[in-house]
Amino acid sequence: MALATLLARHYQSQKINDRTVSLHALIVDHKLRDNSTEEAAVVAAQVQKLNVIPHVLTLDWTTTRGNDSNDENPRHGSDTIFQKPDKTHLETKARLERYKVIAKQCHSLQIKDLYVGHHSGDQVETVVFRFSRASGIDGLAGIQGVAPLSVLNVVEGLNIRVARPLLNVSKERLRATCEDAGTLWVEDPSNQSLDYQRNVIRHYQHDVDVAAENDAQSKLYPLSTAAMLKFRERINQHRQFAWEQVKPWLKDIHFDTENGVCHIKLQTTESATASGNIEWLRESQNHVASRLLSFLVRWVNCKDHAPRLDDIQILLRRLRHPVVTTTTPSSTNNGLATVERENSSISTVYRRKKTRVSKYKSSQQLTEALLQDKDNLDVKAQQQQPIHVAGVLFSPPRKTKGISNHWTISRQPMSYAEQMSATVSVPAIFQDVLENKNEIDGQNRITDLLWDQRYFIRIDGYSLLDWNRRAQVQRRICIRPLAPSDIAGIRQTLDKVGGPEEDLKKLNRWMEDIPGNSRFTIPVVYCVDEQQSPTMLLSQNKSADSSKSPVSETLLSLPTLGIHRESPQLKVISWFKSRDINVNLDLRSRTDDALFESITH
């Protein structure tokens, strides 16, 4: 309420591009307490007095009895039940649902700047909470004043920027602001409950502040809110300095922002050495290397949190000291015996010229003999091994494929269980679609989902009722991972329907640039017979059993590659969840510094 009061004052006489600024208040009724609806109405009435347009957004915790809660098309007449989240996950679930409806409302209103009223108390709680979890400097830097929307579970949130101008203002000052302006507010009774960790931290912090105020020499002063805010500010300065050192290296990385893959050169180039630039992978630049790799891993796997520091350190060690594969003549394995060890050089395949392998009793003796007798070895090939970390695959450069001298960073290949989990089937038409096309307003949203936690996929289309009647069969839309057995069929389909030559080039380029089974981690959209379950479809793609009858399916789209079969009924769009790199780095350029200064003072 203090934020609404201050924003209303600031923009009262402000204009942007000769247009009056309209302020909208997004009020979320969580429906988790008996009086929440009445409280939302009170808040809406108050912001209206400030000439702010209120929007009450109500969360829906009902689910259809006997149906899957994710069912897009529940049966008519089915009973619905109220299903409140359990206390353990209540805060997380409420936060996800809250920002989902907020993002959709912002998109509907064409709003890109979302102002949130976090204050200095929230900042300290966050720092203490992250300190208890042994966070690094990114975590201890606390809440950022300007950042992209972090809770990103709907596509509408991709372009939203969150601004928090009150982070240096105490709750007491905000309360005084409301009292001075005559603005009423509502106290959330759950703030007094010690069932939630943040509330425990808040009460503890209050006791520390009281003790520090009563005794200027108190040993608790270093833990007071004032001291913690100073600590956080210094840590944030370190964080900003570290990122300034990382940003130049990001310019040399090739980001495929449609498919969530990037390509990076790890070795020092001659031009870089000549210009005096220091290779970021060297020991002296450990903090730059670890921060850059952490960013890349998080960008590819689309997680809400950075990977564990231990994983990044292991990755660094593997990149600096790859596993060496040493191969020598033997009576087994086609005359080659293989042993492995860590070395600072790249993996090398050796062939013995004269010495027989059988004289060595163990692989360790063989390895030592090879290393001591380098003059008697013939280097036949050089090969680095791929590295798996935090669900991401680092693939070394290949001689004839991919981007020359660049490592490829992609999602690690999917297990069969992951493929099953990522296979989604939705009805091609809703049961409540009217048969009269004239009564259908525009397009029907067939599905809108987050696939494999990496891609937002949206399928829009007119009613497929007539299409299904002509085919005399009900059909379903299936979204699943691309499979090796799909490739030939997709190429044949593109040739058959006279697809543009560029589509074939896109598919071939993907197969060339991405190594191994990581190629088969992007979504493909098919229209299949309803009688064929997604499980059967996936099994037949995985199996080579020719006795099974082929599944009748029609290719609709490889959305991330921009390959779409022409269809008047359907439109398939995809977005990679991790934002474009420039969006992450340049958000500050949209900041209204005058507004921040006006509100703070």
C-alpha positions as CSV (number, residue, x, y, z in Angstrom):
1,M,0.0,0.0,0.0
2,A,2.9,2.3,0.7
3,L,4.3,1.5,-2.8
4,A,1.0,2.3,-4.4
5,T,0.9,5.6,-2.5
6,L,4.4,6.6,-3.6
7,L,4.0,5.5,-7.2
8,A,0.7,7.4,-7.5
9,R,2.5,10.6,-6.1
10,H,5.4,10.2,-8.5
11,Y,3.3,9.7,-11.7
12,Q,0.6,12.1,-10.8
13,S,2.0,14.8,-13.1
14,Q,4.4,12.6,-15.0
15,K,4.1,11.8,-18.7
16,I,6.0,9.3,-20.9
17,N,6.1,10.1,-24.6
18,D,3.3,12.7,-24.1
19,R,1.1,10.0,-22.7
20,T,-0.3,9.9,-19.2
21,V,0.9,7.0,-17.1
22,S,-1.7,4.5,-16.0
23,L,-1.0,2.5,-12.8
24,H,-2.6,-0.9,-12.3
25,A,-2.6,-2.7,-8.9
26,L,-2.6,-6.5,-9.2
27,I,-4.2,-7.8,-6.0
28,V,-3.9,-11.6,-5.5
29,D,-6.6,-13.3,-3.5
30,H,-4.9,-16.6,-2.6
31,K,-8.2,-18.1,-1.3
32,L,-6.2,-19.8,1.6
33,R,-7.9,-17.9,4.4
34,D,-11.5,-17.3,5.2
35,N,-11.4,-13.5,5.0
36,S,-9.0,-13.2,2.0
37,T,-11.8,-12.1,-0.5
38,E,-13.0,-9.3,1.8
39,E,-9.4,-8.1,2.4
40,A,-8.8,-8.0,-1.4
41,A,-11.9,-5.9,-1.8
42,V,-10.6,-3.4,0.9
43,V,-7.3,-3.1,-0.9
44,A,-9.0,-2.6,-4.2
45,A,-11.1,0.2,-2.8
46,Q,-8.1,1.9,-1.3
47,V,-6.0,1.9,-4.5
48,Q,-9.0,3.3,-6.4
49,K,-8.8,6.4,-4.1
50,L,-5.2,6.8,-5.3
51,N,-6.4,6.8,-9.0
52,V,-4.8,3.4,-9.4
53,I,-6.8,0.8,-11.4
54,P,-7.3,-2.4,-9.3
55,H,-7.4,-5.9,-10.6
56,V,-8.3,-8.7,-8.1
57,L,-6.7,-12.0,-9.3
58,T,-8.2,-15.0,-7.6
59,L,-6.3,-18.3,-7.3
60,D,-8.2,-21.5,-8.1
61,W,-7.3,-24.5,-5.9
62,T,-10.1,-26.7,-7.1
63,T,-9.4,-29.9,-8.9
64,T,-11.7,-32.4,-10.8
65,R,-12.5,-35.4,-8.7
66,G,-11.3,-38.6,-10.3
67,N,-9.5,-36.8,-13.1
68,D,-5.8,-35.9,-13.5
69,S,-5.3,-32.4,-12.2
70,N,-3.5,-31.6,-15.4
71,D,-6.3,-32.7,-17.6
72,E,-7.0,-30.0,-20.1
73,N,-10.5,-31.3,-20.9
74,P,-12.3,-32.5,-17.7
75,R,-15.5,-34.4,-18.1
76,H,-18.7,-32.4,-18.0
77,G,-20.6,-32.8,-14.8
78,S,-17.6,-34.0,-12.8
79,D,-17.4,-33.1,-9.2
80,T,-14.7,-30.5,-8.2
81,I,-13.0,-30.4,-4.8
82,F,-11.0,-27.8,-3.0
83,Q,-7.4,-29.0,-2.7
84,K,-5.3,-26.7,-0.5
85,P,-1.5,-27.3,-0.7
86,D,0.1,-29.1,2.2
87,K,1.9,-26.8,4.7
88,T,5.3,-28.1,3.7
89,H,5.0,-26.8,0.2
90,L,2.4,-24.0,0.8
91,E,4.7,-21.0,0.4
92,T,6.3,-22.4,-2.8
93,K,3.1,-23.5,-4.4
94,A,1.4,-20.2,-3.6
95,R,4.3,-18.2,-5.0
96,L,4.2,-20.2,-8.2
97,E,0.5,-19.7,-8.7
98,R,0.6,-16.1,-7.6
99,Y,3.2,-15.1,-10.2
100,K,1.5,-17.2,-12.9
101,V,-1.7,-15.1,-12.7
102,I,0.3,-11.9,-12.3
103,A,2.3,-12.7,-15.5
104,K,-0.8,-13.4,-17.5
105,Q,-2.5,-10.2,-16.3
106,C,0.6,-8.2,-17.1
107,H,0.6,-9.7,-20.6
108,S,-3.1,-8.9,-21.0
109,L,-2.5,-5.3,-20.0
110,Q,0.7,-5.0,-22.0
111,I,2.7,-4.3,-18.9
112,K,6.4,-4.9,-18.8
113,D,7.4,-3.3,-15.5
114,L,6.1,-4.9,-12.3
115,Y,6.8,-3.0,-9.1
116,V,7.0,-5.0,-5.9
117,G,7.1,-3.7,-2.4
118,H,9.9,-5.6,-0.8
119,H,11.6,-3.5,1.9
120,S,14.8,-3.6,3.9
121,G,13.4,-6.2,6.3
122,D,12.7,-8.6,3.4
123,Q,16.3,-8.0,2.2
124,V,17.8,-9.0,5.5
125,E,15.6,-12.1,5.8
126,T,16.7,-13.2,2.4
127,V,20.4,-12.7,3.2
128,V,20.1,-14.6,6.5
129,F,18.1,-17.4,4.8
130,R,20.8,-17.8,2.0
131,F,23.6,-17.6,4.6
132,S,22.1,-20.5,6.4
133,R,22.2,-22.5,3.1
134,A,25.9,-21.6,2.5
135,S,25.2,-19.5,-0.6
136,G,28.0,-17.8,-2.6
137,I,28.3,-14.1,-3.3
138,D,25.3,-14.2,-5.7
139,G,23.1,-15.4,-3.0
140,L,24.5,-13.2,-0.3
141,A,24.1,-10.2,-2.5
142,G,20.4,-10.5,-1.7
143,I,17.5,-9.3,-3.7
144,Q,18.3,-7.2,-6.7
145,G,16.6,-3.8,-7.2
146,V,16.0,-4.6,-10.9
147,A,15.8,-8.1,-12.3
148,P,13.9,-10.3,-14.7
149,L,10.9,-12.1,-13.3
150,S,12.5,-15.1,-11.5
151,V,9.4,-17.2,-11.1
152,L,9.0,-18.1,-14.8
153,N,6.4,-20.8,-15.3
154,V,4.2,-19.3,-18.1
155,V,5.4,-17.8,-21.4
156,E,3.7,-14.5,-20.5
157,G,6.4,-13.8,-18.0
158,L,9.3,-13.8,-20.4
159,N,9.4,-10.0,-21.0
160,I,8.5,-8.9,-17.5
161,R,11.0,-6.9,-15.5
162,V,10.6,-6.7,-11.7
163,A,11.6,-3.4,-9.9
164,R,11.9,-3.1,-6.1
165,P,12.5,0.6,-5.2
166,L,11.9,0.1,-1.5
167,L,14.7,-2.3,-0.7
168,N,16.6,0.4,1.4
169,V,13.5,1.5,3.2
170,S,12.4,0.1,6.6
171,K,8.9,-1.3,7.3
172,E,8.5,1.4,10.0
173,R,9.0,4.2,7.4
174,L,6.5,2.6,5.1
175,R,4.0,2.3,7.8
176,A,4.5,6.0,8.6
177,T,4.0,6.8,4.9
178,C,0.6,5.1,4.9
179,E,-0.4,6.8,8.1
180,D,0.6,10.2,6.8
181,A,-1.3,9.7,3.5
182,G,-4.3,8.2,5.2
183,T,-3.9,5.0,3.3
184,L,-5.3,1.9,5.0
185,W,-3.6,-1.5,4.8
186,V,-4.4,-5.1,5.7
187,E,-2.2,-7.1,8.1
188,D,-1.7,-10.8,7.0
189,P,-2.3,-12.9,10.2
190,S,0.0,-15.6,8.8
191,N,2.9,-13.2,9.3
192,Q,2.8,-14.0,13.0
193,S,3.0,-17.8,12.5
194,L,6.3,-19.5,13.3
195,D,5.4,-22.4,11.0
196,Y,7.3,-20.6,8.2
197,Q,11.1,-20.2,8.1
198,R,11.0,-16.6,7.0
199,N,8.8,-15.7,9.9
200,V,11.2,-17.3,12.3
201,I,14.0,-15.3,10.8
202,R,11.9,-12.1,11.1
203,H,11.2,-12.6,14.8
204,Y,14.8,-13.4,15.5
205,Q,16.0,-10.3,13.6
206,H,13.5,-8.1,15.6
207,D,15.0,-9.4,18.9
208,V,18.5,-8.7,17.7
209,D,17.6,-5.2,16.6
210,V,16.0,-4.4,20.0
211,A,19.0,-5.6,21.8
212,A,21.4,-3.6,19.6
213,E,19.3,-0.4,20.1
214,N,19.2,-0.8,23.9
215,D,23.0,-1.3,24.2
216,A,25.3,0.5,21.8
217,Q,28.1,-1.8,22.8
218,S,26.0,-5.0,22.2
219,K,27.9,-7.9,20.8
220,L,24.8,-8.5,18.7
221,Y,25.2,-5.3,16.7
222,P,27.1,-7.1,13.8
223,L,23.9,-9.2,13.3
224,S,21.6,-6.2,13.4
225,T,19.6,-5.1,10.4
226,A,21.8,-2.1,9.8
227,A,25.0,-4.1,9.9
228,M,23.5,-6.9,7.7
229,L,22.4,-4.3,5.1
230,K,26.0,-2.9,5.0
231,F,27.4,-6.4,4.6
232,R,24.9,-7.1,1.8
233,E,25.9,-3.9,0.0
234,R,29.6,-4.8,0.0
235,I,28.9,-8.4,-1.2
236,N,26.7,-6.9,-4.0
237,Q,29.7,-4.7,-5.1
238,H,31.9,-7.8,-5.3
239,R,29.1,-9.5,-7.3
240,Q,28.9,-6.7,-9.8
241,F,32.7,-6.5,-10.1
242,A,32.9,-10.3,-10.8
243,W,30.2,-10.0,-13.5
244,E,32.0,-7.2,-15.2
245,Q,34.9,-9.6,-15.7
246,V,32.7,-12.3,-17.1
247,K,30.6,-10.2,-19.5
248,P,33.4,-9.7,-22.2
249,W,33.7,-13.5,-22.5
250,L,30.0,-13.9,-23.2
251,K,30.4,-12.0,-26.5
252,D,32.5,-14.8,-27.9
253,I,29.9,-17.5,-27.1
254,H,27.4,-18.6,-29.8
255,F,24.0,-18.8,-28.2
256,D,21.2,-20.7,-30.0
257,T,18.3,-19.0,-28.1
258,E,15.7,-21.1,-30.0
259,N,17.0,-24.5,-29.0
260,G,18.9,-23.8,-25.8
261,V,22.4,-24.8,-27.0
262,C,25.6,-22.8,-26.9
263,H,29.1,-23.2,-28.4
264,I,32.2,-22.0,-26.7
265,K,35.9,-22.0,-27.4
266,L,38.0,-23.1,-24.4
267,Q,41.5,-22.9,-25.7
268,T,43.4,-19.6,-26.0
269,T,43.6,-18.3,-29.5
270,E,46.8,-16.8,-31.0
271,S,45.1,-13.4,-31.4
272,A,44.0,-13.4,-27.8
273,T,47.5,-14.2,-26.6
274,A,49.0,-11.5,-28.8
275,S,46.6,-8.8,-27.5
276,G,47.4,-9.7,-23.9
277,N,44.1,-11.2,-23.0
278,I,44.2,-13.9,-20.3
279,E,42.5,-17.2,-21.0
280,W,39.5,-17.4,-18.6
281,L,40.1,-21.2,-18.1
282,R,43.5,-20.7,-16.6
283,E,44.1,-21.2,-12.9
284,S,44.7,-17.5,-12.3
285,Q,41.1,-16.8,-13.4
286,N,39.3,-19.4,-11.3
287,H,36.6,-17.0,-10.2
288,V,35.9,-15.9,-13.8
289,A,35.9,-19.5,-15.1
290,S,33.6,-20.8,-12.4
291,R,31.1,-17.9,-12.7
292,L,31.0,-18.2,-16.5
293,L,30.5,-22.0,-16.4
294,S,27.8,-21.7,-13.7
295,F,26.0,-19.2,-15.9
296,L,26.2,-21.4,-19.0
297,V,25.0,-24.5,-17.1
298,R,22.0,-22.7,-15.6
299,W,21.2,-21.1,-19.0
300,V,21.1,-24.5,-20.7
301,N,19.2,-26.5,-18.0
302,C,16.8,-23.6,-17.2
303,K,16.9,-24.2,-13.5
304,D,15.6,-21.6,-11.0
305,H,18.9,-21.8,-9.1
306,A,22.5,-21.9,-10.0
307,P,24.3,-25.3,-10.0
308,R,26.1,-26.5,-6.9
309,L,29.6,-25.1,-6.5
310,D,31.0,-28.6,-6.1
311,D,29.7,-29.5,-9.5
312,I,31.3,-26.5,-11.1
313,Q,34.6,-27.2,-9.5
314,I,34.5,-30.8,-10.8
315,L,33.7,-29.5,-14.2
316,L,36.6,-27.0,-14.1
317,R,39.0,-29.8,-13.1
318,R,37.8,-32.0,-15.9
319,L,38.2,-29.3,-18.4
320,R,41.7,-28.4,-17.2
321,H,42.8,-32.0,-16.7
322,P,40.8,-34.3,-19.0
323,V,40.8,-38.0,-18.7
324,V,43.5,-39.6,-20.9
325,T,42.6,-42.8,-22.8
326,T,45.8,-44.7,-23.6
327,T,45.5,-47.6,-26.1
328,T,48.1,-50.2,-26.9
329,P,48.3,-53.5,-28.9
330,S,46.7,-56.5,-27.3
331,S,45.2,-59.9,-28.2
332,T,41.8,-58.5,-27.1
333,N,39.7,-55.6,-28.3
334,N,41.0,-55.9,-31.9
335,G,44.6,-55.7,-30.7
336,L,44.1,-52.6,-28.4
337,A,44.1,-52.5,-24.6
338,T,42.8,-49.3,-23.0
339,V,43.6,-47.7,-19.7
340,E,42.6,-44.2,-18.3
341,R,44.1,-41.6,-16.1
342,E,43.9,-37.9,-15.5
343,N,46.5,-35.7,-17.2
344,S,47.0,-32.0,-17.9
345,S,47.2,-32.8,-21.6
346,I,44.3,-33.8,-23.8
347,S,43.3,-37.5,-24.2
348,T,45.7,-39.3,-26.5
349,V,45.5,-42.8,-28.1
350,Y,48.9,-44.5,-28.3
351,R,50.0,-47.7,-30.1
352,R,53.0,-49.7,-28.9
353,K,55.5,-50.4,-31.7
354,K,57.6,-53.2,-30.2
355,T,56.8,-54.1,-26.6
356,R,54.2,-56.9,-26.0
357,V,51.3,-56.0,-23.7
358,S,51.2,-59.5,-22.1
359,K,54.4,-58.8,-20.2
360,Y,52.5,-56.3,-18.0
361,K,50.5,-57.8,-15.2
362,S,48.2,-54.8,-14.6
363,S,46.9,-51.8,-16.4
364,Q,48.7,-49.5,-13.9
365,Q,52.1,-51.1,-14.9
366,L,51.1,-50.7,-18.5
367,T,50.3,-47.0,-18.1
368,E,53.5,-46.3,-16.2
369,A,55.5,-48.1,-18.9
370,L,53.8,-46.1,-21.7
371,L,54.5,-42.8,-19.9
372,Q,58.1,-43.6,-19.2
373,D,58.7,-44.8,-22.8
374,K,57.2,-42.0,-24.8
375,D,59.9,-42.3,-27.5
376,N,58.6,-45.8,-28.3
377,L,55.0,-44.6,-28.7
378,D,53.2,-43.6,-31.9
379,V,50.5,-41.0,-31.4
380,K,47.6,-42.1,-33.6
381,A,44.7,-39.8,-32.5
382,Q,43.6,-37.1,-30.1
383,Q,40.2,-37.3,-28.5
384,Q,38.7,-35.5,-25.5
385,Q,35.9,-37.1,-23.6
386,P,32.4,-35.4,-23.0
387,I,31.6,-34.2,-19.5
388,H,28.2,-34.5,-17.8
389,V,27.3,-32.0,-15.0
390,A,24.0,-30.9,-13.5
391,G,21.9,-32.3,-16.4
392,V,24.1,-30.6,-19.0
393,L,26.5,-32.2,-21.5
394,F,29.8,-30.5,-22.5
395,S,30.9,-32.1,-25.8
396,P,34.4,-31.6,-27.1
397,P,35.1,-30.2,-30.6
398,R,34.7,-32.7,-33.5
399,K,36.9,-32.6,-36.6
400,T,34.3,-32.8,-39.3
401,K,31.1,-31.7,-37.6
402,G,29.9,-28.8,-35.4
403,I,31.5,-25.4,-35.0
404,S,35.2,-25.7,-35.5
405,N,37.3,-25.7,-32.3
406,H,34.2,-25.1,-30.2
407,W,32.7,-27.2,-27.4
408,T,29.0,-27.7,-27.5
409,I,26.9,-27.3,-24.3
410,S,23.5,-28.9,-24.5
411,R,21.0,-30.8,-22.4
412,Q,22.3,-34.3,-21.6
413,P,20.7,-37.1,-23.5
414,M,17.3,-38.2,-22.2
415,S,16.8,-41.4,-20.4
416,Y,13.8,-43.6,-21.3
417,A,12.0,-42.4,-18.2
418,E,12.7,-38.8,-19.1
419,Q,11.4,-39.4,-22.6
420,M,8.2,-40.9,-21.1
421,S,7.8,-38.0,-18.8
422,A,8.2,-35.5,-21.6
423,T,5.6,-37.2,-23.8
424,V,2.4,-35.2,-23.6
425,S,-0.9,-35.9,-25.3
426,V,-3.8,-33.4,-25.5
427,P,-7.2,-33.5,-27.3
428,A,-7.3,-32.0,-30.7
429,I,-10.6,-30.3,-29.9
430,F,-12.3,-29.4,-26.6
431,Q,-15.5,-31.2,-25.7
432,D,-17.3,-27.9,-25.1
433,V,-16.4,-26.4,-28.5
434,L,-19.5,-25.2,-30.3
435,E,-20.3,-26.9,-33.6
436,N,-21.3,-23.6,-35.2
437,K,-18.1,-22.0,-36.3
438,N,-19.7,-18.6,-36.5
439,E,-20.1,-18.7,-32.7
440,I,-16.4,-19.4,-32.1
441,D,-14.5,-16.3,-31.3
442,G,-11.2,-16.4,-33.0
443,Q,-8.8,-19.2,-32.2
444,N,-9.0,-21.9,-29.6
445,R,-6.0,-22.5,-27.3
446,I,-5.4,-26.3,-27.7
447,T,-2.5,-26.3,-25.3
448,D,-0.1,-24.0,-23.5
449,L,2.6,-25.8,-21.5
450,L,6.2,-25.8,-20.2
451,W,7.8,-28.8,-21.9
452,D,10.7,-30.5,-20.2
453,Q,11.1,-27.4,-18.0
454,R,12.9,-25.8,-20.9
455,Y,10.5,-24.8,-23.7
456,F,7.1,-23.0,-23.6
457,I,5.0,-24.5,-26.3
458,R,1.7,-23.0,-27.5
459,I,-0.6,-24.6,-30.0
460,D,-3.4,-22.4,-31.3
461,G,-6.0,-23.5,-33.8
462,Y,-9.5,-23.2,-35.1
463,S,-11.9,-26.0,-34.2
464,L,-10.7,-29.3,-35.8
465,L,-14.3,-30.6,-35.7
466,D,-14.7,-30.6,-39.5
467,W,-11.2,-32.0,-40.0
468,N,-12.0,-34.9,-37.7
469,R,-15.3,-35.5,-39.5
470,R,-13.6,-35.8,-42.9
471,A,-11.0,-38.2,-41.4
472,Q,-13.8,-40.0,-39.6
473,V,-11.5,-40.4,-36.6
474,Q,-10.9,-38.5,-33.4
475,R,-7.3,-37.2,-33.3
476,R,-5.0,-36.0,-30.6
477,I,-1.9,-33.7,-30.5
478,C,1.2,-35.5,-29.2
479,I,4.3,-33.6,-28.1
480,R,7.3,-35.8,-27.4
481,P,11.1,-35.8,-27.8
482,L,12.5,-36.1,-31.3
483,A,13.6,-39.7,-31.9
484,P,16.3,-41.1,-34.2
485,S,13.5,-43.0,-36.1
486,D,11.8,-39.6,-36.8
487,I,14.5,-38.2,-39.0
488,A,14.0,-40.1,-42.2
489,G,10.2,-39.7,-42.0
490,I,10.5,-36.0,-41.4
491,R,12.8,-35.6,-44.4
492,Q,10.4,-37.6,-46.5
493,T,7.4,-35.6,-45.3
494,L,9.1,-32.3,-46.1
495,D,10.0,-33.6,-49.6
496,K,6.5,-34.9,-50.1
497,V,4.6,-31.8,-49.1
498,G,7.0,-29.6,-51.1
499,G,8.5,-28.0,-48.0
500,P,11.1,-25.2,-48.5
501,E,14.6,-26.3,-49.0
502,E,15.6,-24.2,-46.0
503,D,13.6,-26.5,-43.7
504,L,15.8,-29.5,-44.7
505,K,18.9,-27.3,-44.2
506,K,17.7,-26.5,-40.7
507,L,17.2,-30.2,-39.8
508,N,20.6,-31.2,-41.3
509,R,22.4,-28.4,-39.6
510,W,20.9,-29.5,-36.3
511,M,22.1,-33.1,-36.8
512,E,25.6,-31.8,-37.8
513,D,26.0,-29.2,-35.0
514,I,24.8,-31.3,-32.0
515,P,26.6,-34.5,-31.1
516,G,25.1,-37.9,-30.3
517,N,21.8,-38.3,-28.5
518,S,21.7,-34.7,-27.4
519,R,20.1,-34.1,-30.8
520,F,17.1,-35.9,-29.5
521,T,16.2,-33.6,-26.7
522,I,14.0,-31.1,-28.6
523,P,10.3,-31.4,-29.0
524,V,8.4,-32.7,-32.1
525,V,4.6,-32.2,-32.5
526,Y,2.5,-34.8,-34.2
527,C,-1.2,-35.4,-34.8
528,V,-1.9,-39.1,-34.0
529,D,-5.0,-41.4,-33.8
530,E,-6.6,-41.2,-30.4
531,Q,-6.6,-45.0,-30.1
532,Q,-2.8,-44.9,-30.1
533,S,-1.5,-43.9,-26.7
534,P,1.6,-41.7,-26.3
535,T,3.3,-44.6,-24.5
536,M,2.8,-46.9,-27.5
537,L,4.0,-44.1,-29.8
538,L,7.2,-43.6,-27.9
539,S,7.8,-47.4,-27.5
540,Q,7.5,-47.9,-31.3
541,N,10.0,-45.1,-31.9
542,K,12.4,-46.6,-29.5
543,S,11.9,-50.2,-30.6
544,A,13.2,-51.8,-33.8
545,D,10.6,-54.6,-33.7
546,S,9.1,-54.7,-37.2
547,S,6.2,-56.9,-36.2
548,K,4.4,-54.0,-34.6
549,S,2.1,-52.1,-36.9
550,P,3.2,-48.5,-37.7
551,V,1.4,-45.7,-35.9
552,S,-0.6,-43.4,-38.1
553,E,0.7,-39.9,-37.4
554,T,1.0,-36.6,-39.2
555,L,4.0,-34.3,-38.6
556,L,2.9,-30.9,-37.5
557,S,6.0,-29.1,-36.3
558,L,9.6,-29.1,-35.1
559,P,8.9,-25.8,-33.3
560,T,12.4,-25.0,-32.0
561,L,13.9,-25.5,-35.4
562,G,11.2,-23.4,-37.0
563,I,10.0,-26.3,-39.2
564,H,6.2,-26.4,-39.6
565,R,4.0,-28.3,-41.9
566,E,1.5,-26.0,-43.5
567,S,-1.8,-26.4,-41.8
568,P,-4.7,-24.0,-41.9
569,Q,-6.0,-25.4,-38.6
570,L,-3.0,-25.2,-36.3
571,K,-0.2,-22.8,-35.3
572,V,2.7,-24.1,-33.2
573,I,5.0,-21.6,-31.4
574,S,7.9,-22.3,-29.0
575,W,10.0,-20.2,-26.7
576,F,13.2,-21.3,-24.8
577,K,12.7,-20.6,-21.1
578,S,16.2,-19.0,-20.5
579,R,16.1,-15.5,-21.9
580,D,18.3,-14.0,-24.6
581,I,21.7,-13.2,-23.0
582,N,21.3,-9.4,-23.8
583,V,18.0,-9.3,-21.8
584,N,19.7,-10.7,-18.7
585,L,22.6,-8.2,-18.9
586,D,21.0,-5.0,-20.0
587,L,17.9,-4.7,-17.8
588,R,19.3,-1.8,-15.9
589,S,19.1,0.3,-19.1
590,R,15.3,0.4,-18.6
591,T,15.5,1.6,-15.0
592,D,13.8,4.9,-14.2
593,D,16.5,6.2,-11.7
594,A,14.5,9.3,-11.1
595,L,11.6,7.2,-9.9
596,F,13.8,5.2,-7.5
597,E,15.3,8.4,-6.1
598,S,11.9,10.0,-5.7
599,I,10.3,7.1,-3.9
600,T,13.3,6.6,-1.6
601,H,13.4,10.2,-0.4
